[in-house]
Amino acid sequence: MPATRSARLSPAKPVAAKRGFAKRAGGFAKRAWPRGPVPGFPLLWIACAAAAGLMIVTGGFNTSVLPLGQRTAFWLLLMGWNALKWQILFAMFVRKPIDWPRVSLIGTIPLNLPLPFEIAGIGRLVGVEMTAMPVDVWLRALAISAVIFAVCATVAWVLLNRAPKAVPPPADGLLARARVAPEALAAIEAEDHYCRVHRRDGQSALLHYRFGDALKEVATIDGAQVHRGAWVAAGAIAGARREGRRWQLLLADGTTLPVSATHAPEARRRGWLRSA
């Protein structure tokens, strides 16, 4: 987020960075972000780095009066801090493509409100006293947020239109043989050369079927593989419980499904790994 043209700059003594700040910030980010793919990464950081580079080269918003070193530090810190804020917001609340416009719109006010204080604080960090006019900063931030919202809305539209269209399962497939409609499917578990098909009403059927073929059949159903031999539908999960370092998903009928370390990031991204 940019500073303001009306910022008043005056020399000041360099402010020593506190030891361990980067380590603490990294630790906080690690705790705040879910493991696995983070929504918006790395495109958000690339865009912010490009914006910082443009401001450094052009001396945008009256920062051309600063020496190159201070100007570089100021813009990298300001853009990096704001990229971190938006990244945490996206990581916490974006679960599917339709979430992008809503989350970006909701985050506009709380993330931009402290910008005048952040500008002053980062200015002191690089050794420059900076005073930003709040209204000017907020108007500029609002304009940039409108761009972010437009980009997120476009991304959501593209992802939604690229999503695989629902197709009926094969007439001789697992669901047809188990007599389970896609909307009634809760989970599929592999048992040797068989697959156990769990219904949402608590009933199940055991059929001779390859688990790999079953995964292909349910590819267009909203759900995910959570273990080498387990797949679960998104709407069938009643909760989760943790035993040591291992998670288990709970179905409404009390059935438990193991979550492996390999597939835990996807389950966590979907918000499934929350204790009942």
Secondary structure, DSSP 4 states (H G I P E B T S, - for coil): ----TT-EEEE-PPPPPPTTHHHHHHHHHHHHSPSSPPTTTTHHHHHHHHHHHHHHHHTTTTGGGS-HHHHHHHHHHHHHHHHHHHHHHHHHH--STTHHHHHHHHTHHHHHTTHHHHHHHHHHHTTEEEE--HHHHHHHHHHHHHHHHHHHHHHHHHHHHHSPPP-PPPTTSHHHHHT--GGGEEEEEEETTEEEEEETTS-EEEEE--HHHHHHHTTTSSEEEEETTEEEEGGGEEEEEEETTEEEEEETTS-EEEE-TTTHHHHHHTT---B-
